[in-house]
Amino acid sequence: MLNQILSHTPTYVWAILALLVWRGANAMRTRDIALRKLFIMPLVMLALSLQDIAGKFGLEPAQLGAWLAGTGVGALLAWRLGRARIAAGSLPGSVRVAGSALPLAMMMAVFFTKYLASVLLALRPGLHQDLGFALAVCALFGVFNGWFGARLARELLAWRALGGGRALAAM
């Protein structure tokens, strides 16, 4: 059965996986990046999650409520357990981001949640109507999005504390 699942997975899914692994591997090393690039992964993960929720379950109040609750949990966890990982960059408008394996782990969690939910829905189409399944998947996506959002907020606050807000106001 695993062979059937893997062979019926569209090629673009493996391309997305490869891109996420590449982005995650890059996040493991300390690097200087433009400040605006801090927004890419949180926005991409948000779009992927909401697109998946809409496509699989619809943007109904219960599903969105579960997603919002999960977002709050993820944000709280990231805020309480995380730390800023940026410092002043070597160029104006850039920041030095400390390497971490956590972004790779979170991207893989989003990818495999999407993949597993898709496989389960293909094998058991009735799950589209199963509110418990929908709420669990939506809440899990919310946790991931909350984590990405809170991490971005923490990094922006750290950037501002480094004097980044003054540099932006001077522009």
N, C-alpha and C positions, 0 to 999 in steps of 0.2 A: 504494500500500500504506500509506503514511503516513496518508493520509486515512482509510482503513479503521480503522487502529489508533486514531487520535484520535476518530473517530466512535463507536467501540465502547467507549471509556473511560467508565465510569460518572460521572455528574455529581458524586457525592460526592468523587471523586478530585480534581476541579478545586477543590472547596471546601476540601479539605485543603491543596492547593497554595497557594490564596489565603491561608489562615490562616497557613501557614508563612512565606510572603513577608511578610505583615503583621508577624508576630513577629520575623522577621529584620530587617525595616526598623526596627522599634522598638529592636532591639539595636544599631543603628548610632549611636544618639545616647546621650550620657551622661544618666543618669537615676537618681533615688532609687527603690529598691524595697524591699519587705519582704524580710528575709533568707530566709524560707521560699520565696519565688518563685525563688530560685536553683536549687531542686530540680526545678522544673517541667519544663524542657526535657530535662535528663538522664533523668528518669523516663519522660517521654513517648517519647523516642527509644529507650530501653531496651524499653519495652512494644511499640512498633511493630516493632522488630527481632525480638524473640523471638516475637511473634505471626506475623510473616512467615516466620521460619524454621520454626516449628511447622506453619504452614499449607502451606508449599511443600515441605518436605523431612522434617518430623518432627523431634522433639527426640531424635535418636539420638546415641550417644556421639561418633561422628566429626564430626557437624555441630556439636555443642556444643563439642567439642575445638577445631575450627577457629575457632569464635566466641570461645572463651576465649583462644586464641593471638592472634587479631586484637585482642582487648580489651587484652591485654598490650602489644602493639606500639603501639596507639593511645594508651594511657596513658603509655607511655614517651616517645613523640613529644611529646605535649602537655605532659608534665612538663618535658622538657628544653628544648623550644622556646618554651613559653608563659611567661606572666608573670601575676601577680595583677592584676586590673583593678578592684579595689574599694577604697573608702576609707570612712571614717565617713560615715553618712548624716545628714541634717538632723533626722530624727526617731528616737526610741528604737526599736530593732528593725529599723532600715532601714540599707541600705548604698547608697553612690553607686557605680554601675557605669559604668566608662568604655565609651564606644561602640566597636564593632568590627564590621567586615563579616564576620569569620570565623564567627560563629554562623549567619548567613544562608547562607554558603557550605556549612557543614556540614549544615544542615537540607536544603538543596537536594541535597546529595550523598546523604543518606539517602533523600529522596523519589525522586530519579531512579534510585537503585539499586533500590528497591522496584518502581518503575514499569517499568524496563527488564527486570528479572528476570521480572515478571509478563507482559510482552509476549512475551519469549522463550519462556516456558513455554506461553503460549497458542499461539504459532506452531509450537513444537516440543515437544509434550507428553512426548516421550521424555526430555527434560532433567530431568524429575522424578526419574528413576532414574540420572542421570549424577552419580556421586559427585564428580568433579572440578568440575563446575559448582556443585553444592551446597556444596562446601567453599570455593570461591572467594567465593560470595555470603555465606556465613556468616562467613568471615574478614573480609570487607569491612564487614559490619555490626558485627563485633567492634571493628574499628579505630575506627569512628565512636563506638561506645559507650564505648570506652576513652578516647577524646579528651574526650567530654562528662564522663565520671566524673572523670578527672584534673583537668580544668579546675575542676569543682566542688570537688574536694579542695583544690586550690591556693587557691581563693577562700575556703574555710572556714578554712584555715590563716591566710590574711591577715586575715580577720575576727577570728580569735582573737588574733592579734598586735596588733590594734587595741584589744584589751580587751573584745571581744565575749563571750568565755567568762566573764569576771567579771560582765558585765551579765546573762547568762543564769543564772548561779548565784545571783545576788541575787534573781531573780524568784521 
